[in-house]
Amino acid sequence: MGDRYRGGVPVVELRGAVALLGNFPALAGVDLTVESGEVVLLRGPNGAGKTTLLRLCAGLIRPESGSVEVLGHDLVHERRSVRRRVALLGHSTGLYADLTVTQNVYFWARAAGLTVAEATQRVASALLRMGLSERLLGQPVHTLSAGQRRRASLAALVVRRPELWLLDEPHAGLDQSGRDVVDALVGDAVAAGATVLVSSHELERVAGLGPRVVTISGGVVVDDTGPADGGGPRV
């Protein structure tokens, strides 16, 4: 996973974080602290603010007010500073439709600052891990099925070895084998020292990792129950 974050402060620290979508406060004052190596499951109804929270942590949305720090960087003033260290798997693929699978994954490897040699080695490993067949690697992304594009997106995330994984419904569009791969990837990432925030309606898929379960409703955190294996409320 590269150099792990050892800043001595939380990986994510939100205090009264407000983020707007247009004029609507998608986040209306979120307080959330995530320590290094944690797995945090975000749950809540559609429109609760889960996706906005992940995009805020990725530096893709400007905080309207409040304090937002990720990996020791103040995202009110320096959003770009975290982008090589954080990876978001969202509803869009994050891939270039006219590039091949291999070209897309290589692009993201280089964007993460890897040398040509490092990128070449990691790309091959990531593509193999995601079970993308040889015949697919040279195909433009726009010719792939939804599940194949999802696997390619995951390969583009894995190749970067981010310190903070932000996953928005990561199992969507995948068959059972693909879902199992996602579970294994999250487990490996945490074992290597990464921190994971995952939005999902499928608690059972990540319950084995003993995540904190944070419930969001109306743009605020309404419950933070600790590990899904029976841990009590966090204080």
DRENTIDREN-556834 format. One record per residue (C-alpha): residue number from 1; residue in three letters; x, y, z. Coordinates in pm, whole numbers. Layout:
<rs>
num, residuo, x, y, z
NUM, ALA, X, Y, Z
...
</rs>
This chain:
<rs>
num, residuo, x, y, z
1, MET, 0, 0, 0
2, GLY, 299, 232, -4
3, ASP, 377, 461, 287
4, ARG, 108, 439, 550
5, TYR, -32, 744, 716
6, ARG, 137, 800, 1050
7, GLY, 44, 1160, 1116
8, GLY, -67, 1101, 1475
9, VAL, -407, 1258, 1402
10, PRO, -731, 1103, 1272
11, VAL, -747, 1014, 904
12, VAL, -1085, 1192, 881
13, GLU, -1193, 1471, 1115
14, LEU, -1518, 1653, 1039
15, ARG, -1660, 1915, 1272
16, GLY, -1987, 2082, 1177
17, ALA, -1920, 2007, 810
18, VAL, -2169, 2162, 570
19, ALA, -2174, 2089, 195
20, LEU, -2420, 2218, -61
21, LEU, -2561, 2063, -376
22, GLY, -2684, 2373, -550
23, ASN, -2853, 2558, -267
24, PHE, -2948, 2240, -83
25, PRO, -2746, 2143, 228
26, ALA, -2669, 1778, 145
27, LEU, -2455, 1778, 460
28, ALA, -2599, 1994, 733
29, GLY, -2334, 1986, 1006
30, VAL, -2161, 1648, 1017
31, ASP, -1936, 1550, 1307
32, LEU, -1726, 1241, 1237
33, THR, -1382, 1115, 1341
34, VAL, -1221, 815, 1173
35, GLU, -893, 673, 1298
36, SER, -626, 500, 1090
37, GLY, -711, 140, 998
38, GLU, -1083, 166, 1073
39, VAL, -1360, 30, 853
40, VAL, -1666, 256, 870
41, LEU, -1994, 154, 713
42, LEU, -2213, 450, 622
43, ARG, -2580, 368, 604
44, GLY, -2902, 561, 572
45, PRO, -3186, 625, 329
46, ASN, -3133, 746, -25
47, GLY, -3061, 1118, -20
48, ALA, -2929, 1108, 336
49, GLY, -2591, 1254, 237
50, LYS, -2372, 941, 222
51, THR, -2239, 1000, -130
52, THR, -2182, 1369, -58
53, LEU, -1982, 1276, 251
54, LEU, -1757, 1044, 50
55, ARG, -1706, 1307, -221
56, LEU, -1625, 1565, 44
57, CYS, -1357, 1339, 193
58, ALA, -1215, 1283, -157
59, GLY, -1166, 1657, -202
60, LEU, -1418, 1675, -485
61, ILE, -1663, 1904, -307
62, ARG, -1580, 2232, -138
63, PRO, -1698, 2254, 223
64, GLU, -1939, 2541, 267
65, SER, -1856, 2574, 637
66, GLY, -1720, 2379, 931
67, SER, -1389, 2198, 966
68, VAL, -1286, 1920, 725
69, GLU, -947, 1751, 765
70, VAL, -837, 1440, 576
71, LEU, -493, 1281, 625
72, GLY, -385, 1591, 811
73, HIS, -486, 1833, 533
74, ASP, -741, 2110, 573
75, LEU, -980, 2054, 283
76, VAL, -1132, 2398, 321
77, HIS, -807, 2538, 177
78, GLU, -614, 2248, 19
79, ARG, -845, 1997, -142
80, ARG, -601, 1891, -415
81, SER, -339, 1791, -161
82, VAL, -508, 1461, -71
83, ARG, -608, 1335, -414
84, ARG, -307, 1109, -469
85, ARG, -360, 948, -129
86, VAL, -735, 895, -148
87, ALA, -941, 693, -397
88, LEU, -1316, 711, -452
89, LEU, -1519, 437, -617
90, GLY, -1846, 609, -700
91, HIS, -2149, 544, -914
92, SER, -1964, 664, -1226
93, THR, -1676, 450, -1348
94, GLY, -1407, 717, -1342
95, LEU, -1280, 564, -1667
96, TYR, -1226, 710, -2014
97, ALA, -1473, 540, -2247
98, ASP, -1249, 544, -2556
99, LEU, -938, 409, -2380
100, THR, -882, 40, -2331
101, VAL, -904, -126, -1991
102, THR, -526, -147, -1964
103, GLN, -477, 214, -2073
104, ASN, -726, 335, -1813
105, VAL, -566, 146, -1526
106, TYR, -219, 254, -1638
107, PHE, -337, 617, -1650
108, TRP, -451, 603, -1288
109, ALA, -129, 434, -1181
110, ARG, 76, 715, -1333
111, ALA, -163, 976, -1191
112, ALA, -83, 833, -848
113, GLY, 282, 920, -905
114, LEU, 418, 575, -992
115, THR, 717, 538, -1220
116, VAL, 674, 362, -1554
117, ALA, 823, 42, -1412
118, GLU, 611, 54, -1097
119, ALA, 296, 129, -1294
120, THR, 355, -153, -1540
121, GLN, 403, -406, -1262
122, ARG, 106, -291, -1055
123, VAL, -129, -270, -1354
124, ALA, -66, -633, -1445
125, SER, -125, -739, -1084
126, ALA, -444, -532, -1046
127, LEU, -596, -659, -1369
128, LEU, -522, -1017, -1271
129, ARG, -670, -964, -924
130, MET, -994, -832, -1072
131, GLY, -1031, -1135, -1297
132, LEU, -1039, -937, -1621
133, SER, -971, -1180, -1905
134, GLU, -693, -1122, -2156
135, ARG, -942, -1058, -2436
136, LEU, -1097, -766, -2245
137, LEU, -779, -579, -2167
138, GLY, -739, -429, -2513
139, GLN, -1105, -337, -2555
140, PRO, -1232, 20, -2519
141, VAL, -1425, 63, -2196
142, HIS, -1744, 165, -2378
143, THR, -1770, -188, -2523
144, LEU, -1777, -357, -2181
145, SER, -2075, -472, -1979
146, ALA, -2165, -287, -1658
147, GLY, -2004, -558, -1446
148, GLN, -1684, -555, -1653
149, ARG, -1662, -176, -1623
150, ARG, -1706, -207, -1247
151, ARG, -1418, -453, -1231
152, ALA, -1203, -218, -1439
153, SER, -1289, 68, -1200
154, LEU, -1184, -146, -905
155, ALA, -856, -230, -1079
156, ALA, -795, 143, -1126
157, LEU, -849, 191, -751
158, VAL, -637, -105, -643
159, VAL, -341, -3, -857
160, ARG, -314, 326, -668
161, ARG, -294, 159, -323
162, PRO, -460, 457, -153
163, GLU, -439, 526, 217
164, LEU, -808, 610, 235
165, TRP, -1062, 402, 41
166, LEU, -1399, 567, -22
167, LEU, -1646, 312, -160
168, ASP, -1999, 402, -268
169, GLU, -2208, 84, -308
170, PRO, -1900, -110, -426
171, HIS, -2089, -436, -487
172, ALA, -2336, -279, -731
173, GLY, -2335, -432, -1078
174, LEU, -2116, -727, -982
175, ASP, -2191, -1098, -985
176, GLN, -2122, -1314, -680
177, SER, -1756, -1373, -769
178, GLY, -1704, -1000, -817
179, ARG, -1866, -925, -483
180, ASP, -1638, -1175, -315
181, VAL, -1338, -1004, -474
182, VAL, -1451, -669, -335
183, ASP, -1478, -817, 14
184, ALA, -1129, -964, -16
185, LEU, -987, -634, -143
186, VAL, -1128, -443, 152
187, GLY, -990, -701, 394
188, ASP, -645, -686, 233
189, ALA, -646, -306, 232
190, VAL, -725, -288, 602
191, ALA, -464, -553, 682
192, ALA, -210, -338, 499
193, GLY, -302, -33, 709
194, ALA, -555, 148, 491
195, THR, -870, 314, 622
196, VAL, -1204, 240, 456
197, LEU, -1533, 429, 443
198, VAL, -1801, 235, 260
199, SER, -2158, 332, 183
200, SER, -2371, 23, 142
201, HIS, -2717, -116, 202
202, GLU, -2559, -461, 240
203, LEU, -2437, -470, 599
204, GLU, -2376, -844, 583
205, ARG, -2115, -799, 308
206, VAL, -1880, -607, 539
207, ALA, -1997, -725, 881
208, GLY, -1713, -978, 894
209, LEU, -1465, -692, 912
210, GLY, -1633, -561, 1228
211, PRO, -1690, -209, 1097
212, ARG, -1824, 89, 1281
213, VAL, -2176, 153, 1162
214, VAL, -2250, 522, 1117
215, THR, -2606, 617, 1024
216, ILE, -2670, 938, 834
217, SER, -3009, 1100, 791
218, GLY, -3097, 1450, 676
219, GLY, -2732, 1536, 621
220, VAL, -2618, 1466, 978
221, VAL, -2488, 1169, 1176
222, VAL, -2776, 1033, 1384
223, ASP, -2613, 716, 1519
224, ASP, -2257, 584, 1560
225, THR, -2287, 238, 1708
226, GLY, -1933, 104, 1694
227, PRO, -1844, -238, 1549
228, ALA, -2118, -437, 1380
229, ASP, -2010, -741, 1584
230, GLY, -2187, -608, 1890
231, GLY, -1974, -318, 2008
232, GLY, -2158, -49, 2198
233, PRO, -2203, 317, 2113
234, ARG, -1890, 524, 2065
235, VAL, -1844, 811, 2304
</rs>
